[in-house]
């Protein structure tokens, strides 16, 4: 009887730990289930492992033959049995990983603290050549994949809730990642993206939740850079609208006043929404409507990520 009671307690402990998830024998159906709204967390291999000496801080790793750095922010009350959201913040030209830290990861950490939602934040460092992020090869993509594998093995990550965001060159590399890592990234947010002057992989044409903003007067990462070559923030949005299931592409509403216009496009699956925020202004990721002191880009990004 005693042994039977111990066995029951062990089974109950395994049932209720955050490190277990219901996995189907069919990988395809398991993935589809992990993309449903309000899905149960999908814990990584690191769930249940002690942190050891892997704390918040800056680390160096070798990836694709290059020495790379990243800064990671792990919640102070980290629980090894709780699968955490993971957000990558990619820096802009002139910025660095420390810029992301001092800016609270595009203000998303501010909202996480306000809403009492624990999140692991990562700020990778670019600048391995003369560009913030590489334009001629896939080494930044390999770096992203290497970081993600490391974090999944060392930390308790909810693998169904990994996100990426960035401004300018950070948006460009985030967009580039969104064309290849649709199975790893739940959603991306791109502030003033461009689909030129950056390495772009062959698009896998898989669905991914996508949020993007571009100012009507942005002369650096233009809304339309070339219609002939389908280059510009407009075409980043249209690419994901099409990949997410719409065959008849819509017109994108453009702001004409100082009050921004954010459009969520109809006809897409609720698991894979596409939103576009337009505003009268230039190259910026910090925009406030008249009479407001809230950066609506950060607020909408947080609300967008928290849908999932």
N, C-alpha and C positions, 0 to 999 in steps of 0.2 A: 504493500500500500504506500509506504514511504517513497519507494523508488518511482511508483506511478505518479505520485504527487509532484516529485521533482521534475519528471518528464513533462507533465502538463504545464508546470511553471515555465520551463524552458521553451516550450512551444508558444506559450502566450507571449513571452518576451520577444521571441523572433517575430511574432505576428505584429506586435505594436511598435517595434523599433522603426525609426524613420529611414533605416537603411534597407528596408525591404520594399519591393514594388511588385505589382501584378504584371508578370511578363507572359505574353502569348508565345506559343511555340512557333508562330508565324512572324518573322521579323517585320514584314511589311505592315501587318495589322498592329503590331506593337508600336511602330513608328507613327502610324495614323492616330492611334490612341493617345500618344504623347503630344500630339498637336491639337487635340480637342481643347476648347476653352475650359478652364478650371480643371484641367487634368491633374491627376495625382502626380507628385514629384517623381522624377526618375533619377534615383541616386547613382552617383558615380562610384568607381571602384574604391575611392578614398573614403567613402562613408564608413564611419566606425573606427577609422585609424586615428591615432594620436597625432597632434600637430608636430610634436618633437621640436626641432629648432627652426621649423619653417614658420616664421612669424611675419607680421606686417613689416615691409621694408623694401629695399632695392636689391635686386639680384642680377647676376650675370650668368648667361648660359651660352653654349655654342650651338648655333643653328645654321645649317647650310654653309658651313665653313666660316661663319662670321661670329665674332663675339657680340652678343646682343644683351641689352638690359631691359628690365621692366621694374616698375614699382607696383606692389600689391598691397591692398588694404583689406585686412581680415577683421571682421567684427570682434570687439574686445571680449564679448561673452560667447565666443565661438563654441558651438556644441558639435562634437564630432558625429553625432547621430542625426543631425538636422541637415537636409540637402538645401544648399543656399543658391540663390540667384547669383549669376556672374555677369558683370558688365565690363566690357572693354571700352576705354576712352582713348581715341586716337588723336594725337596732337596735330596742330596746324603748322604751316610754314612759320618759322620764327619761334615756335613753341617747342617744348620738350615734355618729357614725362612729368617733370616737376611742375610745369604749367598746369597740367591736368590735376595734380594733387592740390595745388594752391587754389584752383578754381572749383574744388569739390567735384571734380569729374563732370564738368559741364553742368554743375549745380545739382546733379542727380543724387549725390550723397546728402545734400541738404534736405531733399524731399524724402529720402529713405529714413533719415533721422527723425524728421517731422512726423512721418507716418508710422514710425517704429517698425520698419520692415528691414530686417538684416540682409545686407547685400555684400558680396565680395567684389571689390573694384580692382581693375588692373589698368595701368597706364604703360604701354610699351614705348620704348624709345626708337625713333626712326633714325634718320641721318647716318646711314652707313655709307652713303656716297654724297654727292653734292645736292641731293634732293631730300626733302623731308621723308618721303617714302619712295621706294624704288620704282623706276619707270621702265626698265628694260628686261627684268627677269622676275621670277616668282619667289624670290628669297624672303620677301615679307610674308607671303602666304605660307611658306614652310615654317617661318618663325611663329606665326599665329597657330598653326597646327601643332607645333612642338610645345608651345605654352599651354595650349588647351589639353594636350595629352598629359603634361606634367601636373596641371592643376586637378585634373580628373583623378589621377592616381594618388595625389598627396592630400587632397581636400575633399570635403563632402559637398559636392556640387550637384545641383539639380540640372542634369544634362538636357532637360527639355526647356530650360529657361536661361539660355546664354544669349547675351545681347551685345551689340557693338554700336558705337556712335562716334561722330567726329565732325569737325568743322574744316572747310576749305580742303587742304591736302589730307586732313584727317577724314573728311567726308569722302574724298576720292578713294582712299584706301579702303574705307568701310564699304563703299559701293562695290569696289573690286572684289572684296571678300564675299559680298552678297551674291555674286554670280557663281561662286564655287562652293561655298560652305552652307548651302541651304539646309542640309541635314544636321548641321551643328548649331547654327544660329537661329533662334526663334524669331528675332526681329532685328532690324537695323534702323538707325536714325542718321540721316545725312543732312548736314547744314551747309548749303552751298556746294553741292557736289559737282564734279566734272568727270566726263568719261573720255577724256583725252589727257595726254601728258602724264599718264600713270599706267603701270602694268595692268592689263586686263586679261583675265583667263578666258578660255572658251566657255561661254555661258552654258551651264548645265540645263537651263530653262526649267528649273524646279521652283515651286512656289515658296515665297518667304514674305513675312509681314514687313512692310516698308513704309517709312515716314521720311519726308524730305521737305526742305524749305529752300527758297531762292528769292532774293530781292529783285524787283523789276529793274533796278538800276545797277545791278552787279555787273561790272565790266571785267572781273577777274575770272569768275566761274559763272559764265553767262547762262541765262535761262535757255537761250538758243545761241550756240556758237556756230553751228553749221547745219542747216536743214538737210543739205545734200548728203552729208556724212552721218546724220542723225546724232549730232554731238550737242551736249548742253544738258542742264538740269532737267529740262522738259523730257528729254529722251531717256534719262535715268528713270523717271517716273513711269513713262510709257512702257519701258522694257519690263518692269515688274508688274504692271497692270496686265500686260499680255501674258507673261509667264504664270500669273496667278489665275488665269482662266478666261479673260475677256478677249473675244475675237474682234469685236467692233470697238476700236479705241476711241475714248471720249475726248472732247475738248477740255483743256485744263483751265479752270477759272483763275483769272489774274486780278489781283487787288488794284484798285484805282484810287483809293483813299488811304489815309494813314492807318486805318483800321485793317488789320490783316484778314485774309480770307483763307481758311483751312477747309479743304474739301476731302471727304471720304467717298471714294468712288463706289457706286452701286453695282450690284451684280457679281461681286466677288465673294468667295466663301468667308464666313466669319472668322475662320482660323487664319486667313491670309489677307487681311485688309491692306489697302494702300491709301495713304493720306498725303496730301500736298499742301503746304502752307506758303501762300504768296503774300508779299508785303511790298509796299512802296519804299524802297531803300536800296542800299548798296550791299557790300560784302560783309555780312554780319551774322553772328549767332546769338546776339543779345538784343532783342527787340521788344519794345513795350508799346502797347496801343495808347492812344491819347487818353489821359486821365488815369492811367494804370501804372503802378510801379512793379508789375510782375513781368518777368521775361517769359513771354508766352511760349517761346520755343522750348525752353527747359521744362516748363510745366506740361506742355503737350507731349513731350518726349516721355516724361515720367508716367503720365496717364496712359500713354500708348503701351509702354512696356508692362505696366501693371494690369493690362487686360488679360495677359497670358499667365 
